[in-house]
Amino acid sequence: MSEPEEWSPAAAQRLTTGVAGLDEILHGGLIEGSAYLVQGAPGTGKTILANQLCFSLARQGGQALYLTLLSETHDRLISHLADMSFYDRNAVSRGVYYASGFGAFEREGLAGILRLMRTESRARGATLLVLDGLFVLEDASVSEVAFRRFVYDVTIFAQLTGMTVLLLTNSRRGAGCPEYTLVDGWIELGADLKDLRTYRYLHVHKFRGSAFSEGRHMLTISQAGLRVLPRLESEHLPQTPEDARDPRERMRYATGIEGLDRMFGGGIPQYSTTLLVGPTGIGKTAFGLHFMSQCTTEDPGLIFSFFENAVELCEKAADFGIDLEPLLASGALSIRREPSIERLLDELAYDLLEEVRGRGVKRLFVEGVEAFHQAAVYPERLGRFLTELTTRLRAAGVTSMYTLEVPELMGGEQAIKVGPVSAVAHNIVLLRYVELQSETRRSIAIMKARESRFDAKIREYRLTDEGIRIESPFAHPEDVLTGHPHRRRGRE
């Protein structure tokens, strides 16, 4: 008889979790035949996570055993899950089985729990086993050696049976303790408070046999269960065909403003990102609405607004002679309002990307890109985050336009700071108020156009009921961009 083949996690089958975002972090799901520690304080989502896995497996025709060591009854546990969308009452005792190990532990100790795991999983034909309350065994073990032996036996049980085992605990012991060193994987769920705001996270500390996305990833808990939000920049996409293509071969996108198209030499390049920078009331949204007025059913667009809803945007567009209603009715344009208050940075990004892919969006207008900064728990991430978001939008064939509000109404000596978004913007258009001859006027200047020649002159523009009109350059004055132009000395 030949020697049995050595077990290899890398070659093993994967168990998809059914938890949004988690399989991406684990690069395909949990590895069958492995034991995983799910650790976190009470209320961080361990029980919800484990039950999502159980009901996901049941939907695929599998069997899951949920063995609890807690004093909470099964009826009480199930009542807490009943409102969750993943919960299926018909799957209970048909695909998801609940059992208590508390009595076996009282009678036989750790050996009784191992015996119960073997007999119950065999009787149910289970391929997933959840042991909820590992800390109970830790606290009641006669010695550290006995507890270490128990954890070791669980990992061997998982390996020999091919069963996936989850050990849930709220223990805060050090990483050198047996429950962390002996298991095949360690997943931490946590919650932190920052600036009066609570946010949840998932952190994979260890995952034998596979690569995984390291570091903290934010998560949310809702009626749908856990949703894990992989850090957008943690998985950088390879170069896209659009990146490799010669910019001169790309088509130009009309902005809906004839004068601006001329300044860009025929429109903005396809797949590019344009940043409209200016103070409040200067007309940034108006420029974006003109851009979106060019959408068609073959070239659909999305307005992703952090501040104004569809009714307000349609009314504003009408002020400039733009009728968005037919575009909305035909499906050429969609509007999504996304208040940034108490939202997570990656949550906003994934919602945006899902909308883009689902609708096949080719034109995108993001009203208020500064809302991404407001949603960031760690603002230092913003540069990397925006770089990856832009890369993914380009990969989807999207041409984007963002607005960014700056605080200074007029110029003065203060420099305009556009932050990390400027690094990912291919084109930057600066809009400013200008005080000239006792009048407040508006100026436009292209500060950057990465893939095209452009008109660098500072021009006046007007907001009219027939749209935005780009006028001639300011005649002779200097320092227009400061907001206080004056004639150069020596000129009349």
Summary of the structure (lengths in Angstrom):
residues: 492
radius of gyration: 29.2
end to end distance: 104.5
largest distance: 104.5
contacts: 1587
relative contact order: 0.11
helix: 34%
strand: 27%
